[in-house]
Amino acid sequence: MIEQVEKRTRNSKTFLRSDGKFELRSRSAPIHFISNGQWEDIDNRVITSQAQGYYLENGLNEFKVYFKQNLNSKP
């Protein structure tokens, strides 16, 4: 199956099957977000942060979450 990226929505992916039919897979929660006018996959993995003063952050999403190495330190 090949994803038809141009058919993405906030909550769905569409695939072209080998028999020529389309298969829609949808979720109740968002799986994509808009970035530069395109639907991108949400990536909520926790990764090492490149932001100054932070140790970890989430992957790709329409919002960012940052974590300090010492959670007891003041923001």
N, C-alpha and C positions, 0 to 999 in steps of 0.2 A: 504494500500500500504506500502511496505517495501523498503526503499532506499537501493540501491545496491552501497555501498560506494566505492567498488573497480572499479566502472564504472564512478566515478566522473571525470570531466575535469575542467579547469579553469572557464568555463562558463555554465556548465550543471550538472544536477543531473538525475539519472536514477532510476526508481522505478519498482518493481515487483508487478503487480496487482494481485488481487485475482483470475482472470481468467487465470493466467499463462503468460500473455503478459507483455512486458516491455513498460513503458511510459517514454519518454525522455522529460525533461523540460530544456530549455536553455534560456539564457539571453544574451543581447548584451554586458553587462558589467560583469566583473569578479564577481563570487560569492564564489570562493574558492582561497586559496593560498597554496603553498607547505611549509610544516613544517615537518622537520625530515623525508622527503621522502614521506609524505602522504598529500593528499588534505584535507585541513581543511576549515570549514565554515568561511567566513569573518564576523567579528562582529564589526561594527562601532559605537556601543553604546559608549557614553561618561561615563566613570566610575571614581571613586576616584583613584588617582594615588598613588602608593607605592614608586615612584621614589623621591629621596630627592630633595627638592626645587620646586616640582610641585604639583599642586592641583588636576588636572584632566588629563586623557589620554583616547585614544580610546581603544576599546577592542582588539580582535585578528585580525591581518592583517600582511602583509609582511613588513609593515613599522609602526612606532609608531608616534603619535602626542601627544605632551605634552603641558599643559596649566598651567601657573603660576596663583596663586590666585589673585595677583595684576598685571594686564596686563601692567601697567605703569612702572613696575620695570625693570631694565636692565637685560638682559639674563645672 
